[in-house]
Amino acid sequence: MSAITGLYYRDGRPVDRPKIDRTLEVLAHRGSDDLGVWYSDNVGLGHRMRWTTPESLYETLPQVDRTGNFAITADIRIDNRLQLLSALDFSTALADTITDSQILLAAYQKWGDRCPEYIFGDFAFAIWDAREQTLFCARDCFGVTPFYYYVSDRTFAFGSEIKALLSLEEVPREIDPERVGDYLISLWEDTSITFYRAIRRLPPAHWMKVSPDSVQMQPYWSLDPSRELHLGSEKEYAEGFREIFTEAVSCRLRSAYPVGSMLSGGLDSSSIACTAREILASSDGRPLPTFSAIFDDVPECDERPYINAVLEGGGMEPHYLGGDRISPLVESQRQLYHQDEPLFAFNLNLNWGLYGIAQQKGVRTILDGFDGDSTVSHGVGYLSELARDGRWLTLMREVRGYTQNFDRSFWEWMSPYLWNYAPPFKLGQRGWKSLQRRMGMQPKAAGSQPSWHSTVNENFLRQVDLGQRRKALGRALRKSRESQRAEHYYSLVRGVMPYTLEVMDKAAAAFGIDLRFPFWDRRLVEYCLSLPPEQKIHKGWTRMVMRRGMSGILPEAVQWRGGKSNLGPNFDRGFRKFEKDPIETLLFHHPGRIAPYTNIDALRQAYHHWIAGKDRGEDAMVLWRALNLDLWLQHRDRQSSPSQEMVSV
């Protein structure tokens, strides 16, 4: 984790260093170990360094090559260093002191626009090519590392966070109403939009080339959902997973400073922590600091039996946060400063608290098991394949196993497959309608509106054509159930993934923490997507290849646990306990800021249902989004100038 910024006047105006300095000043929290600026004529690059990897200790950025033709700034961690060092003819004897940015620049000089294809790891970078008078920018495959930009006919600017761009007077501050609409209905599929109309995100796995005359953007990599791996046995699939997963953890342990790991007690974080423990034990024997949220007052959310099962293996140094002791909006003004946008993740307060503890313990890097569910896949899309193919006995066996393993109702899970795939004529019309009534399978009433519809201001709804936008952006979701692999593929490329990674990055950066995600290793993702569906769900056990692959590493209590706790009750309790008064103040006294976007009467109705304990399934989240939108609008209004923010960071 570091900070990058840049400014390129496409019309030839000279760049003033104070402007680059200003973009770096507001990103001081992202890198206090070193600061650098390079500028020449109409282009300037900036960098704030946060040392994490051993090689970063030798790194100075921005960097200019010996010819003076290339200048680079980068926030990068390369995971396939040895492979690239060989391909680029570096001396392996000097490998320990060759920096990732040196490798990247050499890759650009050799492969040009194709260089991102060869790099495994997390990155966002910009390279000035003086020969072509172009700025070449790229972002990693999954969007782990953020990259925001502004472009006009005269100006191109970029930065690791939105606030860097807002520090420039050239960048307009107008709100993007489409993004507000997306936020209100939890629509995340647009991977380029932000809350500012003029500021955009470079989508994951894309490069962008900016010249005086043109702006080009292209994807450089994509997942292949048609590829299927065929091995000889279940053991081979499990061993393949274990080998790649171990490498994904190992390369993310590369650090000059202490590395910690999140440990929730779930399958993902436990697999990472246990694997990291084994790797560290075979190297220098350091204990692994772990960070866990516990819930004394909300026992249904507490995972201590599973956390303790992992800790009993030794080699770890546990640290805890009382997750039921803090508000979902803890330090809201500071969070808003770092996020630059309304908060959306209702459990981010737990991460926020744990990052603070990690900072106090001197940890600079944290391994996180974020959404291993999507990488490995639960495999439930296979059940649709079985139903579509008429393999009803196999389907019933899988559903029976699943509902037993995960304590679910058999008919609740079986009924959608009957509803969508069983031929009514085989049951007879009378029998079919009887079965429908028994299982509660009533079709949705014609013309009914989605649950969010009533809480959005009707005029605003029409202004941004929100219904049509949701329909257009949701097409991929409707196609995702054609097969297990199609469903798996879509879960990996959903727009909510890079957005969540950006949110987590900015929260961690507030504490000087570099987040690393072993489950978002390109090699691991490609391997898991290519697996036959039977390796993802078997006898009702989801994520089967991972459970098998972690044998001997995970405690059996975790390896074969069914499901995981739902943190919703803790959120609901904390939201009521800490934020009831702010919600009432907003809805019943000062709703003016959000009135152009929301239906205040409908929000008040949602509040009455929620406070009476009769949440209709979406009321709490509707209120959460409304409150956070209002807090962000207040925060934005308080900014007296683009470069001034009265928040201690």
C-alpha positions in Angstrom: 0.0 0.0 0.0 1.3 3.4 -1.1 -0.1 6.4 -2.8 0.3 7.5 -6.4 -0.8 10.7 -8.1 -0.2 12.3 -11.4 -1.1 15.3 -13.6 -0.8 15.5 -17.4 -1.8 18.7 -19.3 -2.8 17.4 -22.7 -2.8 20.9 -24.1 0.9 21.4 -23.3 0.6 23.7 -20.3 3.5 23.3 -17.8 2.8 21.4 -14.6 3.4 23.3 -11.3 4.9 21.2 -8.6 2.7 22.7 -5.9 -0.3 20.9 -7.5 1.4 17.5 -7.3 2.4 18.4 -3.7 -1.2 19.1 -2.8 -2.4 15.7 -4.1 0.2 14.0 -2.0 -0.5 16.1 1.1 -4.1 14.7 1.4 -2.7 11.1 0.9 -0.2 11.4 3.7 -1.8 8.5 5.6 -1.0 6.1 2.7 2.8 6.5 3.0 4.9 8.2 5.6 8.2 6.4 4.8 9.2 8.5 1.8 7.8 11.1 -0.6 8.8 11.8 -4.2 7.8 14.1 -7.0 8.9 14.1 -10.6 7.8 16.6 -13.2 8.8 17.6 -16.7 7.1 20.2 -18.9 3.4 19.2 -19.0 3.5 16.0 -16.9 4.1 15.3 -13.3 4.0 12.2 -11.1 3.9 11.8 -7.3 4.4 9.0 -4.8 4.1 8.4 -1.1 5.9 5.3 0.1 4.7 2.8 2.7 7.5 0.2 3.1 6.1 -3.3 3.3 8.0 -5.8 1.1 11.8 -6.3 1.7 12.5 -4.9 -1.8 10.5 -1.7 -1.1 13.2 -0.6 1.3 15.4 0.0 -1.7 12.7 1.7 -3.7 12.5 5.4 -4.6 9.5 6.6 -6.6 8.8 8.2 -9.0 11.6 6.6 -10.9 13.2 7.6 -14.2 15.2 5.2 -16.3 18.7 5.9 -17.5 17.6 7.1 -20.9 15.2 9.7 -19.5 12.5 8.3 -21.8 10.4 6.7 -19.1 9.1 7.8 -15.7 7.0 5.6 -13.4 5.0 5.8 -10.2 3.4 2.7 -8.9 1.6 1.1 -6.0 2.5 -2.5 -6.7 3.3 -5.9 -5.2 4.5 -8.5 -7.7 4.0 -12.1 -6.8 5.7 -13.8 -9.7 9.0 -12.0 -9.3 11.4 -14.9 -10.0 9.6 -15.7 -13.3 9.7 -12.1 -14.4 13.3 -11.6 -13.3 14.3 -14.5 -15.6 12.1 -13.4 -18.5 13.5 -9.8 -18.3 17.2 -10.9 -18.0 17.8 -9.5 -14.5 20.7 -11.0 -12.5 19.1 -13.4 -10.0 22.1 -12.7 -7.7 20.7 -9.2 -7.2 17.0 -10.4 -6.8 16.8 -9.3 -3.2 17.4 -5.6 -4.1 15.6 -5.4 -7.4 12.4 -3.5 -6.7 8.9 -4.3 -8.1 8.8 -1.0 -9.9 12.1 -1.8 -11.7 10.6 -5.1 -12.8 7.5 -3.3 -14.0 9.3 -0.7 -16.0 11.5 -3.4 -17.6 8.3 -5.3 -18.5 6.8 -2.2 -20.1 10.0 -1.6 -22.1 9.9 -5.2 -23.4 6.2 -5.8 -23.8 4.7 -2.4 -24.1 0.9 -2.3 -23.6 0.8 -6.0 -22.9 3.0 -5.8 -19.8 0.1 -6.0 -17.3 -0.8 -9.5 -18.7 2.5 -10.9 -17.4 2.3 -9.5 -13.8 0.7 -11.5 -11.0 -0.1 -9.4 -7.9 -1.8 -6.3 -6.9 -1.0 -3.0 -8.6 -2.0 0.4 -10.0 0.6 2.3 -11.9 1.3 5.0 -14.5 4.3 5.2 -16.9 5.2 8.3 -18.8 6.6 7.4 -22.2 8.4 10.5 -23.5 9.0 9.0 -26.9 5.3 8.6 -27.6 4.2 11.5 -25.3 1.7 9.1 -23.6 0.8 8.2 -20.1 0.2 4.5 -19.8 -1.9 3.4 -16.7 -3.1 0.0 -15.5 -4.9 -1.7 -12.7 -4.7 -5.3 -11.4 -7.0 -8.1 -12.5 -9.5 -7.9 -9.6 -9.2 -4.2 -8.6 -7.5 -4.8 -5.3 -5.5 -1.6 -5.8 -7.5 1.5 -6.4 -7.1 3.9 -9.3 -9.2 7.0 -9.8 -8.9 9.5 -12.6 -10.3 12.7 -14.2 -10.0 13.4 -17.9 -11.0 16.3 -20.1 -9.8 17.7 -23.4 -7.1 19.7 -21.6 -6.3 17.7 -18.4 -5.7 14.1 -17.2 -5.2 13.5 -13.5 -5.1 10.4 -11.4 -4.7 9.3 -7.8 -5.1 6.4 -5.3 -8.1 8.1 -3.7 -10.8 10.6 -4.8 -9.6 13.2 -2.4 -6.3 13.6 -4.3 -8.3 14.6 -7.4 -10.6 16.9 -5.4 -7.5 18.8 -4.3 -7.1 20.1 -7.9 -9.1 23.1 -8.9 -9.4 21.6 -12.4 -11.6 18.8 -11.2 -15.4 19.6 -11.0 -17.1 18.5 -7.8 -20.6 17.9 -9.1 -22.4 14.9 -7.7 -23.3 12.1 -10.1 -27.0 11.4 -9.7 -26.8 7.9 -11.3 -24.3 6.9 -8.6 -26.6 8.2 -5.9 -29.4 6.1 -7.4 -27.2 3.0 -7.6 -26.3 3.4 -3.9 -29.9 3.7 -2.8 -30.9 0.4 -4.4 -27.6 -1.4 -3.8 -26.6 -1.6 -7.4 -22.9 -2.0 -7.8 -22.4 -3.3 -11.4 -21.0 -0.1 -12.9 -17.2 -0.6 -12.3 -16.2 2.9 -13.4 -18.7 5.3 -11.7 -18.1 7.3 -8.5 -20.2 9.8 -6.6 -18.5 12.6 -8.6 -19.6 13.0 -12.2 -16.1 14.0 -13.3 -14.2 11.3 -11.5 -14.0 7.7 -12.7 -12.4 4.4 -11.6 -10.2 2.5 -13.9 -12.0 -0.9 -14.1 -10.1 -4.0 -12.9 -7.9 -5.8 -15.6 -7.9 -2.7 -17.8 -5.2 -0.4 -19.1 -5.6 3.2 -20.3 -3.3 5.2 -22.6 -3.6 9.0 -22.6 -2.1 11.2 -25.3 -2.7 14.8 -26.4 -5.2 13.5 -29.0 -6.8 10.4 -27.6 -7.8 8.3 -24.6 -7.7 4.6 -25.1 -9.0 2.0 -22.6 -8.8 -1.8 -23.1 -9.1 -5.0 -21.0 -5.9 -6.9 -20.9 -7.1 -10.1 -19.2 -10.4 -11.9 -18.5 -11.5 -15.2 -16.9 -12.4 -18.0 -19.3 -15.6 -19.7 -18.1 -15.4 -22.3 -20.9 -12.2 -23.9 -19.6 -12.6 -27.1 -17.6 -9.8 -28.9 -15.9 -9.8 -32.7 -16.0 -7.7 -34.6 -13.5 -7.6 -38.3 -12.5 -9.0 -38.3 -9.0 -10.5 -36.2 -6.2 -7.1 -36.4 -4.5 -5.4 -34.7 -7.4 -7.9 -31.9 -7.5 -7.5 -31.3 -3.7 -3.7 -31.4 -3.9 -3.8 -29.0 -6.8 -5.9 -26.6 -4.7 -3.6 -27.0 -1.7 -0.5 -26.3 -3.7 -1.8 -23.1 -5.4 -3.4 -21.8 -2.2 -0.2 -22.3 -0.2 1.7 -20.3 -2.8 -1.0 -17.6 -2.7 -0.5 -17.3 1.0 3.3 -17.6 0.9 3.8 -14.8 -1.6 1.6 -12.5 0.4 3.7 -13.1 3.5 6.7 -11.4 1.8 7.3 -8.5 4.2 10.0 -6.5 6.0 7.6 -5.9 8.8 5.2 -8.0 11.0 2.3 -9.6 9.1 -1.0 -10.5 10.7 -4.1 -12.3 9.7 -7.8 -11.9 10.2 -9.4 -14.8 12.0 -13.2 -14.9 12.1 -13.4 -18.7 12.6 -14.8 -19.2 9.2 -13.4 -21.5 6.5 -11.6 -18.7 4.6 -9.8 -16.8 7.3 -9.0 -20.0 9.2 -7.5 -21.6 6.1 -5.3 -18.5 5.5 -4.2 -18.3 9.2 -3.4 -22.0 9.5 -1.5 -22.1 6.2 0.5 -18.9 7.2 1.3 -20.5 10.6 2.8 -23.5 8.9 4.9 -21.4 6.5 6.2 -19.1 9.3 6.9 -22.1 11.5 9.2 -23.6 8.8 11.0 -20.2 8.3 11.8 -18.0 11.3 9.2 -19.4 13.8 7.5 -16.1 14.4 4.0 -16.3 15.9 1.3 -15.0 13.6 -0.7 -12.1 15.1 -4.4 -12.8 14.5 -7.3 -10.3 14.8 -10.8 -11.5 15.7 -14.2 -9.8 16.5 -16.1 -11.4 19.4 -19.6 -10.8 20.6 -20.4 -11.4 24.3 -23.8 -9.8 24.1 -24.8 -11.3 20.7 -24.0 -15.0 21.1 -25.6 -16.0 17.7 -22.8 -14.0 16.1 -19.9 -15.3 18.2 -17.5 -17.7 16.6 -15.1 -18.3 19.5 -15.4 -22.1 19.4 -14.0 -22.1 15.9 -11.5 -19.4 16.6 -10.2 -21.3 19.6 -10.0 -24.5 17.6 -7.6 -22.7 15.3 -5.6 -21.1 18.1 -5.2 -24.5 19.9 -2.7 -25.4 17.2 -0.3 -22.8 18.6 2.0 -20.5 16.7 -0.4 -17.5 16.9 -0.8 -14.4 18.9 -4.5 -13.6 19.2 -6.0 -10.1 19.5 -9.7 -9.4 20.0 -12.2 -6.6 19.4 -15.6 -6.5 21.2 -17.7 -6.2 18.1 -20.9 -5.7 20.0 -19.4 -2.7 21.8 -19.0 -0.3 18.9 -21.5 1.5 16.7 -21.8 0.6 13.0 -20.9 4.3 12.5 -17.9 4.4 14.8 -15.8 7.5 14.0 -18.1 8.3 11.1 -16.5 11.6 10.2 -13.1 10.1 10.0 -14.4 7.1 8.0 -16.2 9.5 5.6 -12.9 11.5 5.2 -11.1 8.3 4.1 -13.9 6.8 2.0 -14.7 10.0 0.1 -18.2 8.5 -0.5 -21.1 7.3 1.7 -20.5 4.2 3.7 -22.1 1.1 2.4 -20.6 -1.9 4.2 -22.6 -2.3 7.4 -19.9 -4.4 9.1 -17.0 -2.1 8.1 -16.9 -1.0 11.8 -15.5 -4.3 12.7 -12.7 -4.0 10.2 -12.1 -0.5 11.3 -11.7 -1.5 14.9 -9.4 -4.5 14.1 -7.2 -2.3 11.8 -6.7 0.0 14.7 -5.6 -2.8 17.0 -3.2 -4.1 14.3 -1.7 -0.6 14.0 -1.1 -0.5 17.8 0.7 -3.9 17.6 3.1 -2.7 14.9 1.5 -4.8 12.1 1.8 -3.3 8.7 0.3 -6.1 6.6 -2.9 -8.1 7.1 -4.0 -11.3 5.3 -7.7 -11.2 4.7 -10.0 -14.0 3.6 -12.5 -11.7 1.9 -15.0 -13.6 -0.2 -13.3 -16.9 -0.6 -16.8 -18.1 -1.1 -16.8 -16.6 -4.6 -13.3 -17.8 -5.5 -13.9 -21.4 -4.5 -17.6 -21.4 -5.1 -20.3 -23.2 -3.1 -21.2 -25.0 -6.2 -25.0 -24.7 -5.7 -25.3 -23.7 -9.4 -24.7 -27.4 -10.1 -28.2 -28.1 -8.6 -29.8 -26.1 -11.3 -27.8 -28.1 -13.9 -29.1 -31.3 -12.4 -32.7 -30.1 -12.4 -32.5 -28.7 -16.0 -31.1 -32.1 -17.1 -33.8 -34.0 -15.4 -31.4 -35.8 -13.0 -33.9 -35.6 -10.1 -32.6 -38.4 -8.0 -29.1 -37.0 -8.0 -30.5 -33.6 -7.3 -32.6 -34.8 -4.3 -29.5 -36.6 -2.9 -27.4 -33.4 -3.1 -30.2 -31.2 -1.6 -30.8 -33.8 1.1 -27.1 -33.8 2.0 -26.9 -30.0 1.8 -29.9 -29.4 4.1 -28.6 -32.0 6.6 -25.0 -30.6 6.6 -26.2 -26.9 6.9 -29.3 -27.4 9.0 -31.8 -26.2 6.3 -35.3 -27.2 5.3 -35.3 -29.8 2.5 -38.5 -28.6 0.9 -37.5 -25.0 1.2 -34.4 -25.8 -0.9 -36.0 -28.3 -3.2 -39.1 -26.3 -4.1 -37.4 -23.7 -6.4 -36.0 -26.4 -8.6 -39.4 -28.1 -8.9 -41.0 -24.7 -9.6 -38.5 -23.8 -12.3 -37.7 -27.1 -13.9 -40.3 -29.9 -13.1 -42.7 -30.4 -16.0 -46.2 -29.5 -14.7 -47.9 -32.0 -17.0 -46.1 -34.9 -15.3 -47.8 -34.1 -12.0 -51.1 -33.3 -13.4 -52.6 -29.8 -13.2 -54.4 -30.4 -10.0 -51.5 -32.1 -8.3 -49.1 -29.3 -9.4 -51.3 -26.6 -8.0 -51.7 -28.6 -4.7 -47.9 -28.9 -4.5 -47.5 -25.2 -5.1 -49.8 -24.4 -2.2 -48.1 -26.9 0.1 -44.7 -25.4 -0.6 -45.7 -21.8 -0.8 -44.5 -21.5 -4.4 -46.8 -18.6 -5.5 -45.6 -16.6 -8.4 -45.0 -12.9 -7.9 -48.0 -10.7 -8.7 -47.9 -9.1 -12.1 -46.9 -5.5 -12.1 -45.5 -5.6 -8.5 -42.6 -3.3 -7.7 -39.3 -4.2 -6.2 -38.9 -3.5 -2.5 -36.7 -0.5 -2.9 -39.0 1.3 -5.3 -41.2 3.1 -2.8 -38.2 4.6 -0.8 -36.7 6.4 -3.8 -38.1 9.8 -4.7 -40.4 9.4 -7.7 -39.0 12.4 -9.6 -35.5 11.3 -9.0 -36.4 7.8 -10.1 -37.5 9.1 -13.4 -34.6 11.6 -13.7 -32.0 8.8 -13.7 -34.3 6.2 -15.2 -33.2 3.9 -12.3 -35.5 1.0 -13.2 -34.0 0.8 -16.7 -30.5 1.3 -15.5 -31.0 -1.6 -13.0 -32.4 -3.8 -15.7 -29.5 -3.1 -18.1 -26.8 -3.6 -15.5 -28.4 -6.7 -14.1 -28.5 -8.6 -17.4 -25.4 -10.6 -16.4 -27.1 -11.7 -13.2 -30.1 -13.1 -15.1 -27.8 -15.1 -17.3 -25.7 -16.4 -14.4 -27.9 -19.4 -13.6 -27.4 -21.1 -17.0 -24.8 -23.5 -15.5 -22.7 -23.8 -12.4 -19.7 -22.4 -14.1 -21.6 -19.4 -15.5 -22.9 -18.7 -12.0 -19.4 -19.1 -10.5 -18.0 -16.8 -13.2 -20.5 -14.1 -12.6 -19.8 -14.2 -8.8 -16.2 -13.4 -9.6 -16.8 -10.5 -12.0 -19.7 -8.7 -10.1 -19.1 -5.0 -9.7 -19.5 -5.2 -6.0 -16.2 -7.0 -5.8 -13.8 -4.2 -6.8 -16.0 -1.7 -5.0 -15.7 -3.7 -1.7 -12.0 -4.1 -2.2 -11.7 -0.3 -2.7 -13.7 0.3 0.5 -11.5 -2.1 2.5 -8.3 -0.6 1.0 -9.3 2.9 2.1 -10.3 1.8 5.6 -7.0 -0.1 6.1 -5.0 2.8 4.7 -6.3 5.0 7.4 -4.2 2.9 9.8 -1.2 2.4 7.5 -2.3 -1.2 6.9 -1.6 -3.1 3.6 -4.3 -5.6 3.0 -3.5 -8.8 1.0 -6.1 -11.3 -0.2 -4.9 -14.8 -0.9 -8.2 -15.9 -2.3 -7.9 -13.2 -5.0 -4.8 -14.7 -6.4 -5.2 -14.9 -10.2 -3.8 -18.5 -10.3 -6.1 -19.7 -7.6 -9.2 -18.0 -9.1 -8.5 -19.5 -12.6 -7.9 -23.0 -11.0 -11.2 -22.9 -9.0 -13.3 -21.7 -11.9 -12.0 -24.5 -14.1 -13.0 -27.3 -11.7 -15.8 -29.7 -12.6 -19.0 -28.9 -10.6 -18.7 -32.1 -8.6 -15.5 -30.7 -7.0 -17.4 -27.8 -5.7 -20.4 -29.6 -4.1 -20.4 -33.2 -3.2 -22.9 -35.1 -1.0 -24.2 -31.7 0.1 -20.8 -30.4 1.2 -20.1 -27.1 -0.6 -16.6 -25.9 -1.4 -15.6 -29.5 -1.4 -12.2 -29.2 -3.1 -11.1 -26.7 -0.4 -12.3 -28.8 2.5 -10.3 -31.8 1.1 -7.3 -29.7 0.3 -7.1 -28.3 3.8 -7.0 -31.7 5.5 -4.3 -31.8 8.1 -4.0 -28.0 8.1 -7.4 -26.9 9.3 -8.9 -28.3 12.6 -11.7 -30.7 11.7 -14.2 -28.6 13.6 -13.6 -25.8 11.1 -12.9 -28.0 8.0 -16.3 -29.7 8.3 -18.4 -26.9 9.8 -21.7 -26.2 8.1 -22.2 -22.6 7.2 -21.2 -19.6 9.2 -22.7 -17.0 11.6 -24.8 -14.2 10.4 -23.5 -10.8 11.6 -26.9 -9.2 10.9 -28.2 -9.4 14.5 -25.1 -7.5 15.7 -25.6 -4.8 13.2 -29.3 -4.5 14.0 -28.6 -4.3 17.7 -25.8 -1.7 17.3 -27.8 0.3 14.8 -30.7 0.5 17.3 -28.4 1.2 20.3 -26.1 3.8 18.8 -27.9 5.3 15.8 -31.6 5.5 16.7 -31.5 9.2 17.6 -29.6 10.3 14.5 -32.1 8.4 12.3 -35.1 10.0 14.1 -33.4 13.4 13.7 -32.9 12.9 10.0 -36.4 11.5 9.2 -38.6 13.7 11.5 -36.6 16.9 11.8 -34.0 17.5 9.1 -34.7 15.4 6.0 -34.0 18.2 3.5 -30.6 17.0 2.2 -31.9 13.6 1.2 -35.4 14.6 0.2 -34.5 15.2 -3.5 -33.3 11.6 -3.7 -35.6 9.6 -1.3 -39.3 9.3 -0.4 -39.3 10.6 3.2 -42.8 9.2 4.0 -41.8 5.7 2.9 -38.6 6.0 4.9 -40.6 7.0 8.0 -42.8 4.0 7.4 -39.7 1.8 7.2 -38.5 3.3 10.4 -41.7 2.5 12.2 -41.6 -1.2 11.1 -38.0 -1.5 12.0 -38.2 0.1 15.5 -41.3 -2.1 16.2 -39.2 -5.2 15.5 -41.2 -5.9 12.3 -38.5 -5.4 9.7 -39.8 -6.4 6.3 -36.4 -7.7 5.2 -35.0 -4.4 3.8 -36.1 -1.7 6.3 -32.8 -1.6 8.3 -30.7 -1.4 5.1 -32.9 1.3 3.6 -32.5 3.4 6.7 -28.7 2.7 6.8 -28.3 4.0 3.3 -30.4 7.0 3.9 -28.5 8.0 7.0 -25.1 7.5 5.4 -26.1 9.5 2.3 -27.2 12.3 4.6 -23.9 12.1 6.6 -21.9 12.2 3.5 -23.8 15.2 2.1 -23.2 17.0 5.4 -19.5 16.1 5.3 -19.2 17.3 1.7 -20.9 20.6 2.5 -18.5 21.2 5.4 -15.5 21.2 3.2 -14.7 24.9 2.9 -12.4 24.4 -0.1 -11.1 21.5 -2.4 -7.9 21.2 -0.4 -9.2 21.7 3.2 -10.7 19.1 5.4 -11.3 19.6 9.1 -10.8 16.0 10.2 -7.9 14.5 12.1 -6.5 11.5 10.1 
